[in-house]
């Protein structure tokens, strides 16, 4: 007994179907290449007092922009044209080294970052005598660097650092390009 097979039909792709398949393929490829919206753009800013944020302070430079006393009053700080108070934190040479300008003199020493807090070792400085406003703020500024209770760091623009002192005063620094 002989079995006969039926002839197979070959499906033909019409030009209209070919165009539709090509258009769908292109649309799928373009959809896959679209740049998604990054979820962080709408996220609230991170907590500047998160202990991990202080680790971002290595190899940065700062300029004192504001000083708020514990009672809420504001202390006058020298402006950029008067010789601003500066702070540079460097890890060059494998050691943490702090330096800056304190209003009249330059200072230098070591710094530490531990448990989210910036602290300084003994700071040494030049010994020039000043009668300028920078000379009036120098001693309180250097004393403040020895009394840091909390450190806040905001690395999103505008980049800022806050030093909260043990007496409730707040020193606000703006990031410097130096």
C-alpha positions as CSV (number, residue, x, y, z in Angstrom):
1,X,0.0,0.0,0.0
2,X,1.3,3.3,-1.0
3,X,0.7,6.5,1.0
4,X,0.5,9.7,-0.8
5,X,1.5,12.9,0.8
6,X,-0.2,16.1,0.2
7,X,1.9,18.9,-1.4
8,X,3.0,21.5,1.1
9,X,1.9,25.0,0.7
10,X,4.6,27.6,0.9
11,X,3.6,30.8,2.7
12,X,4.5,33.9,0.7
13,X,5.3,37.1,2.5
14,X,3.6,39.9,0.9
15,X,5.3,43.3,0.6
16,X,2.7,44.8,3.0
17,X,3.6,42.1,5.6
18,X,7.3,42.6,5.1
19,X,6.9,46.4,5.7
20,X,4.9,45.9,8.9
21,X,7.5,43.4,10.3
22,X,10.3,45.8,9.5
23,X,8.5,48.7,11.1
24,X,7.9,46.7,14.3
25,X,11.5,45.6,14.4
26,X,12.8,49.1,14.1
27,X,10.3,50.4,16.8
28,X,11.5,47.6,19.1
29,X,15.2,48.5,18.6
30,X,14.6,52.2,19.1
31,X,12.6,51.5,22.3
32,X,15.4,49.4,23.7
33,X,17.9,52.2,23.0
34,X,15.9,54.9,24.6
35,X,17.7,56.6,27.6
36,X,15.7,55.9,30.8
37,X,15.0,58.6,33.3
38,X,17.5,58.1,36.2
39,X,15.5,57.6,39.4
40,X,18.0,59.7,41.5
41,X,17.0,62.9,39.7
42,X,13.8,63.1,41.6
43,X,15.1,61.6,44.9
44,X,15.5,63.8,47.9
45,X,19.1,64.9,48.7
46,X,21.0,62.4,50.9
47,X,21.5,63.1,54.6
48,X,24.6,65.2,54.9
49,X,25.2,63.8,58.4
50,X,25.4,60.2,57.1
51,X,28.7,58.9,58.5
52,X,29.7,57.6,55.0
53,X,29.5,61.1,53.5
54,X,32.5,62.3,55.6
55,X,34.7,59.9,53.6
56,X,34.2,62.1,50.6
57,X,36.2,64.9,52.3
58,X,39.7,63.5,51.3
59,X,41.4,65.6,48.7
60,X,39.0,68.6,48.9
61,X,39.4,72.3,49.5
62,X,36.8,74.5,51.3
63,X,36.2,78.2,51.9
64,X,34.4,79.4,55.1
65,X,31.1,81.0,53.9
66,X,29.1,81.4,57.1
67,X,29.4,81.1,60.8
68,X,26.3,80.9,62.9
69,X,26.5,81.2,66.7
70,X,24.5,78.9,69.0
71,X,21.9,81.7,69.6
72,X,21.3,82.0,65.9
73,X,23.2,85.2,65.3
74,X,25.7,85.3,62.5
75,X,29.4,86.1,62.9
76,X,31.0,88.1,60.2
77,X,33.5,86.2,58.2
78,X,36.1,87.6,55.8
79,X,34.9,87.7,52.1
80,X,36.8,86.4,49.2
81,X,38.4,89.8,48.5
82,X,39.5,90.2,52.2
83,X,41.4,86.9,52.2
84,X,38.8,84.1,53.0
85,X,39.4,81.5,55.6
86,X,40.3,78.2,53.8
87,X,40.7,74.6,54.6
88,X,42.4,72.0,52.4
89,X,42.3,68.3,53.2
90,X,44.9,66.3,51.3
91,X,46.0,62.6,51.2
92,X,49.0,63.3,49.0
93,X,51.9,61.1,50.1
94,X,49.5,58.6,51.7
95,X,48.9,60.7,54.9
96,X,46.0,62.9,55.8
97,X,47.3,66.5,55.8
98,X,45.2,69.6,56.6
99,X,46.3,73.2,55.7
100,X,44.7,76.5,55.1
101,X,44.5,80.2,55.8
102,X,43.0,81.3,59.2
103,X,42.6,85.0,58.6
104,X,46.1,86.2,59.2
105,X,48.4,83.2,59.2
106,X,48.6,79.9,57.4
107,X,48.1,76.7,59.3
108,X,48.9,73.0,58.8
109,X,48.5,69.7,60.6
110,X,46.8,66.3,60.3
111,X,43.2,65.4,60.2
112,X,41.1,62.2,60.8
113,X,37.8,60.9,59.5
114,X,36.3,58.5,62.0
115,X,32.6,57.6,62.5
116,X,31.5,60.3,60.1
117,X,33.3,63.1,62.0
118,X,36.2,65.3,60.9
119,X,38.8,66.0,63.6
120,X,42.2,67.6,63.6
121,X,45.5,66.8,65.3
122,X,47.7,69.6,66.6
123,X,47.6,72.5,64.1
124,X,50.7,74.6,63.7
125,X,50.9,78.0,62.0
126,X,52.9,80.9,61.0
127,X,53.1,83.8,63.5
128,X,52.4,87.0,61.8
129,X,50.7,89.8,63.7
130,X,47.5,91.2,62.1
131,X,45.2,94.1,62.9
132,X,42.8,93.2,60.1
133,X,39.3,91.6,60.6
134,X,41.0,88.4,59.6
135,X,43.2,88.7,62.7
136,X,40.1,89.0,64.9
137,X,38.6,85.8,63.7
138,X,41.8,83.7,63.6
139,X,41.9,82.5,67.2
140,X,38.1,81.6,67.3
141,X,38.4,79.8,63.9
142,X,41.4,77.7,65.0
143,X,39.7,76.9,68.3
144,X,36.5,75.9,66.5
145,X,38.5,73.3,64.5
146,X,39.3,71.6,67.8
147,X,35.7,71.4,69.0
148,X,33.9,69.7,66.1
149,X,31.0,67.6,67.3
150,X,29.3,66.6,64.0
151,X,30.3,66.9,60.3
152,X,27.9,67.3,57.5
153,X,28.8,66.9,53.8
154,X,26.7,67.7,50.8
155,X,28.5,66.7,47.6
156,X,25.5,67.5,45.3
157,X,25.8,71.0,43.9
158,X,26.2,73.4,45.6
159,X,28.8,71.3,47.5
160,X,29.0,72.3,51.1
161,X,30.4,71.1,54.4
162,X,29.0,71.9,57.8
163,X,31.0,71.7,61.1
164,X,28.7,71.6,64.1
165,X,30.7,72.5,67.2
166,X,30.2,71.1,70.7
167,X,28.8,74.5,71.8
168,X,26.1,74.5,69.0
169,X,27.8,76.9,66.6
170,X,27.8,76.0,62.9
171,X,30.6,76.7,60.4
172,X,29.5,76.4,56.8
173,X,32.1,75.9,54.0
174,X,31.6,76.0,50.3
175,X,33.7,73.8,48.0
176,X,36.6,75.5,46.4
177,X,38.2,74.5,43.1
178,X,41.7,75.0,44.5
